[in-house]
């Protein structure tokens, strides 16, 4: 391969699925020692192109060259052996295996046997190199989403032949500090000659780490530009065809006399240490903190998914004891989980079935489900939320990540609850869909609904919240009115070490 030749080159790539033409003659190239960002709205074709690069979709048309020679990978192993590794947007690991087993699965040893001690030792080196902070013997399902994502990144980098690293939304589950650390690692990889394809909906990351940007729109090339020659707004306009403004909120929209709809008092569990807070009608209350701070664990208690060892929850002045999420739903509380595929959707069911899942009583007469009513309400929310699907009968697993998240939103809008818990609501969602979800949240608050917003994206917290609570190590370390909140103040509280008891 000549020094100036692309390490990877794709021309005229076309790929279709039943009812959908995902890619229409797309071109893309990647140079040695380059970070090339690939961006576009959900459904633009990014994931499909990545899956062709890595052999997951071998059935396509067009030219694919690697190291100057034509290739046609027919499996992900073909791509890995050639030196291409990928970290997928959604976790692609096995919860019942240990960290070490997940990192080296299929590559344990060329000999017949390998000791657990040796496997753990090799994994520990990677854990230390990437400062993951987990035990190699820990089961993956015991880790937070953020920690599990770091393990998957370490796994991708553990392949010795890796020349091309594809990162599909690598920071979606990470805190700001962890994201900055990852970006620095990406720069070091680039400086060491590794070529990186970087996919992210976080525009500030694209501007900070990439050398070039290719934009896809509706399965076609919208353009390729040098990052130094463009702006964030320029990239966004190429993606969505309009400007999207993300200014921080400067004052609360909640009246001073707005009633308290939710009161938590001294909630305690193994991961939550005596947390108390209130939520008012029409308020968007942000919960900030680093990964592992206990925000999700707190919300799971409020939503009835986990039980507190002590403490109380009141809804509209009435004490409640939730033994199951059904109890919380009946009290008017809905939980949109940070992991939509595990807790938010039944992926094998259709868009319609998922949309009405908690609301069959609203579309049934006695034991008989009224299919006409199911279709009507589903189509209403598909249109309102702009869910891209060929049909309301399409299996939800076939939708893009952003459209899957919108189906989760449709489910709870139909239920018409008063309190919504949004846990990382825009993780893995493009800038256009993110703006739509922000508008929806604001509209819900204006209607008097109350929102608990858990987010690791501080821009999102500052953009949406009326008030911000900050957690660290399971404790509430501060509360900020949005008029006084800044990223610096939030991070100071998120890293605040609580004074130990004198005992």
N, C-alpha and C positions, 0 to 999 in steps of 0.2 A: 504494500500500500504506500503510495507517495505521501510525503510529509503533509501536504495540504489537502489530501483527499479526505472525504468524510469517512468516519469509522462505520457509520450506518447510513444507508440511503434508501428511501422509499419513494416510488413514483407511481402515480395513478392508482393508488390502492382503493379498491372498491369491495364492499362487503354488505350483504343483505341478510336480514332475518325475515321470518314470515310476517308480511305486512309492513315491514320497515326497511328502508335503504339507509343503513347506518353510516356508511362512508361512500362518498361519490368522487372518486379520482383524487384522493388526498396525497399530497407530497410532504415529505419531512426528511431532514438530514441532521446528523449529529457528528460534530468534529471531535478529534482527540482532545482531552483536557478541557472540555466545555460543559457548562451548565446551560442546557437548552430547555426553557420552560414551554410547556404545552398547556394552553388554557382555552376555555370555552364554557358556555353554559352547560348544565346537566342535559344530557341527550345530544350534545354536539358531536359525539363520536370519539372522545378522548380515550375512554376505557377500551373501546373496540380496537382502536389503533394500537394501544399498548398490548392487548391480548394477541394481536397478530405478531407484534415484535417478539413476544415471548412464547409463541407456539401454542397458545391456548385456543386460538381460532386458526387452524391450518387451511380452512376453505375460504379463499379470497382470490381476487385477481389483481394484477399489477406487478411492479418490479420491486424486489427487496434484495439489497446488497449489503453484505457485512464484510468489513476488511477488504473491500474491493472485489469480492466474488459473490455471485448469486447464491442466495440461501432460501430455504423453505422449511422452517422449523415445524415439526409435526407434534411436538410435545414441549412442555416447559423444561423437561430434562435436556432436550436438544439445545434449547437456548442457554441453559445454565452451563452446559459443557462447552458451548462456544464462548462463554464469558459474559452473558447477559443475565442479570438477576433483577427481580422486581419485588417491591414491597407494595402490596395491594392496599387500596383505600379501606376495605373491610378486612378485619383480622382473618387470617387464613391459617390458623394453628389449632391444635387439639387440646381442649381444656383439661382432659383427664391424664395428659402426659406432663412430665416435669419440664421445667425450663430447659434443662440440658437436653432432654429427649427431643423437644421441639426444635431446638437449634440444629441438631445433628441427625434428625430422622432421615433414614435412607442413606446416610453417609457415616454411620457409626464406625465402621472399620472394614478393611478389605479381608481381614482374617475372620474366622468363624465366630470367635467370641471376643467381647470387650467388657471390661469390668465397669460397674457403675462409677467406681472411684475415678477411673481414667476419663470417662465421659464427663463427669462433674468437674474434673480438673481442667479439661479443655474449655468447658463452658465458663468456668470461673474467670479464665483469662479474658474472654470476650466481655463478660459482665464488668470486669475491672476496666478494660480498655474503653468501654462506652459508658461507664459510670451509671449502670442501670439500677444498682441498689436492690437487687433481689438475690435470693438463694438459688443455686442451680437445682436444688432438690424440690423447690416449691412447685406445686401444681399450677398450671397456667390459669385455670379457672379461679384460683385464689387471688390473682393479681387484678389490679385496677385496669381499666381499658388503656390508660396511658402507659403503664408499665408493660402490659402485653404488647403494645405497639413498639416500644423500645426493644423488646426481645426479638420481634420480627425483623426490625431493622438490623440488629446484630446478626441475625441468621443470614440475611441477604448479603451482608458484607463478609461473612465467614467463608464464602466460596473463593478458593485461592485464585481461580482463573478470571475473576470478575474484571472486565474492562468497561462494561456499561452497567450502570446502576439506575434503575427506574424507580422513582419514588412517587407514588400515587397518594396525594394528600397525607404526607408523612407526619405533619404536625397537628392534624385534626384533633387528636386526643391529648395533645401536650399543653402544658402551661406555657406562659410567655417565656419564662426563664429557660425551660427545656427546649422550646422552639429556637431561641437564640443560640443555644448550645448546638443544636442539630445543624443550623445554618452554617455555623463555623466549621463543623465537621465536613459538611458538603464542600465548602471552599477548600479545605485541606485535601479532600479527595480529588477535586478538580486540579489543584496545584500538583498533585502526585501523578497526573496523567489519566485519571479515571474520567470517563464521559458520563454525564448525569442528565437524564430526562426528568425534569421536575414538574410535577402536576400539583397545582394548589389553587384554591379559590381565595387565598389570602394575598391580595395584591401587593401589600408591602413586602412580603417575602419574595415575591417574583422580582420586584424592583431591587431588592437587596442582594439576591444571590445569583440571578441569571445573567448570562452573556447575550443570549438571544431569546426571543419569544415568538412562538407560532400560535396563531389564534385559529380555532375551528369554530364554524357556525353552521348548524344544520347539516353536519356531515361533509362540509366543504372547507377548503382553505379560505380564511378571511384575510390572511397576510402573515408574513414573517418579518420582524424588525429587530434591529440591535437594541438592546435594553437602554444603552446609553443615549440613543437617539429618539427615545419616546418618553411618554409620561404615563402615570397610572391611569389618568382619565382617558388618555389616548387608547390604551389597551382595552379599558372597559367599554369604550364606544365601539371598538372593533368587535367586541364580544356580543353586545346587546343592541347596538345601534342607537343608543341614547345615553345621556349622562345619568349617573346614579350618585346622589349626594349622600355622604355619610358623616354629617356633622354631629358632634357630641351634643347631648341634651344639656341645656344651661340652667333649667329650673324644673322643679317638680310640677306635674300637672294635677296633683291630688289636692283637693280642698282640705283645709286644716280640720274641718269638722266631719270629714269622711269617716263613716263608721268602721270599726275594726271587724273584719269578717273571719279572721283566723288569729288565734293566740296560742303560741307554744310556750310552755313554761318548764324549764329545767329538764329538757329531753336528754336522756342518757342511754347509751348503749356501748358496746365495746369500742366503737369508732366515733361516738359523739359524746362530748363531755359537758353536760349541763347547759345546753343551749336554749335560750329564750328569745323570742321575737314576736312581733305583731305584723299583720298584713291588713291594709285598709282597702275598702271598696275602690275599684278603679285604679289601683296602684300596680306598677311594675316594680317589684322588689328584686334587685340583683343580688346574687350570692357569688362572691369572688373568692379566690384562693388557689393555691397550687394543687396539682394532682395529689390526692391522698389527704386533703385537708378535712374531709368528712362531709362535704356538701351533698354529694349524692346519697350518702348513708342517712343524712338528716332528712332529705326529701323522701326517701323510701319509708321512713317512719311516718312522716306526715301523710303519705299516700296509702298507708296500711300494708305495704309490701314487707316491711320488717316491724318487729315490735320493740318498743323501748323497755329497758329494765326499770326505768322510773321516769317521772315527768308526766305532763298532761297536755292535751290538745283540746282547744275549744273552737267550735265553728259557730259563728254568729251568737256567741255567748253561751252556747250549750256544750257541756263537757262531752267528749266523744272518746270511745275506746275502740280502735280499729283492729280487728283480728284478721282482716283479709282486705285486699283492694276493693272488693265489692262493697264493703262497709263504707270506705272513703268515697266511692263513686256515688252511693246513695246519699251521702252527706254533701255532694256537690263538688268533689275534688277529683280531678283527672291528672294523671302522670304521664308525660311524654318522656320516655326513658332515653338516656344517652346512647343506649345500644338498641336501636330500633329493630334490628333483625332478631335479637334474642328475646326482647320483652315487648316490642311494640306491634309486631306483625306476625301473621301466619303466612309465610311466603308462598306456600303452595296454593293458598286460596286466592280468589279473584279480588280485584279492586273493590267490587261491590260487597263481597262477603266481609272483607276487612273493614270497610267503612261502616257497616251496620253491626259489627261484632258485639259491642256493648249495648246495643240499642234495639235488639230484636223485639222487645216489648212494644216499641214504637211503630213497628212495621208488621205487626202480627194481629190476628184476630183469634184469641184463644191460642191453641197450639199450632195454628196454620199461619205460615209466613206468607204475606201478600207480596208476591214477586214484583208486581207493578209498582208498589210503594218503594220497594228496595231500589228498583231501577230509577225511579223519579228522584229520590233523595240523593242517590249516588251521582247521577248526572248533574244535579245542581251543584254539588261540591266539586266535582271534576271541573266544571266550568268556572266556578268562583275561584278556585285555587290554581287554575290553569295546569292541571295535571296532564302531562303528556302520556297518553296511552291509546293504543289503537281501539280499545273497547273497554267498557267497565267489567267485562268478563275476562280480561287479560290477567294471567297469574301475576301476582305482585312481585315475585322474584325477577320477572323480566323487565321491570322498570328500572330507571336509573336511581341512584341513591337519593337525589333531590326529590324525585317524584314519589319515591317510597315514603319519604318524610312527610310529604304533603298528604298522602293517604292516612298517615297517623293523625295528622291535624284534622282531616275530614271526619275521622272517627269520633273525635272529642267535640268538634263543633256540632255534629249531629246530636250528641248526648246532651248538649246545652248545659254544661256544668258552670258553676260560678267562679271556681278557683282552678286555675290551670298551672301545673308545674311543668315548665319547659326546661329540660335538662340537656344542655348543649344542642339547642334546636337547629342551628345552622351548620353543624359539623358536616363537612363534605358536600356543602351546597354552594352552588355558583352565585356570583354577585347579583345576578338578576333575580333569581329565586329568593336570595337572602333579603333583598329589598322588598319583595312581595310579602315575605313572612314578617318582616319588621312592620310593614303597614298593617298587616292583619292583626298583629299583637297590639298596635296602637288603637286600631278600630275596636278591638275587644275591650281594651281598657276604657275607651271613651263610652262604651255601652254600659260600663259599671262592673265588668268582670275584673277579677284580680289575678295577677300573674306573679309566680315565683320563677325567676330566670336564673338558672345556673349556667355559667359560661366561663371558659378559660380564656376567652378572647376579650381582653380588657377594652378594646375599641367598642366591641358589642355591648359590654356592660355600661360604658359611659354613654353610648348612643341611645340606649333603650331605657335605662333605669330612672325611677323617680328617687330612689334611695338605694344605698348599697350596703350590704352586710359583708364582712370579710371574715373568713375562717382560717385557722392554722392549727394543724394537729388535733382536729376534733373540737376545738374551742372557738367561740365567737370572740374575735380580737378587736373588732371595731365596727362602728356604724357611721356612714357618711351620707349627708344630704347631697343630692346630685350637684347642687350648686357649688359645693366645696370639694367634690371628688376629682382626683387626678390619678393618672397611672402611678405616679411616684407614691402618693399617699396609700393607694390600694396595695402596692407591692410592699411597702413598709409594714402594713398591718398583716399581710399574707405571710411574711417571714418573721413576725414577732414571736419571740420565745416567751411563753408564759412563765411567770415566776413559780418556782417549785414551792410546795408547802414546806414550812419550816420543819415539819416533822421529817 
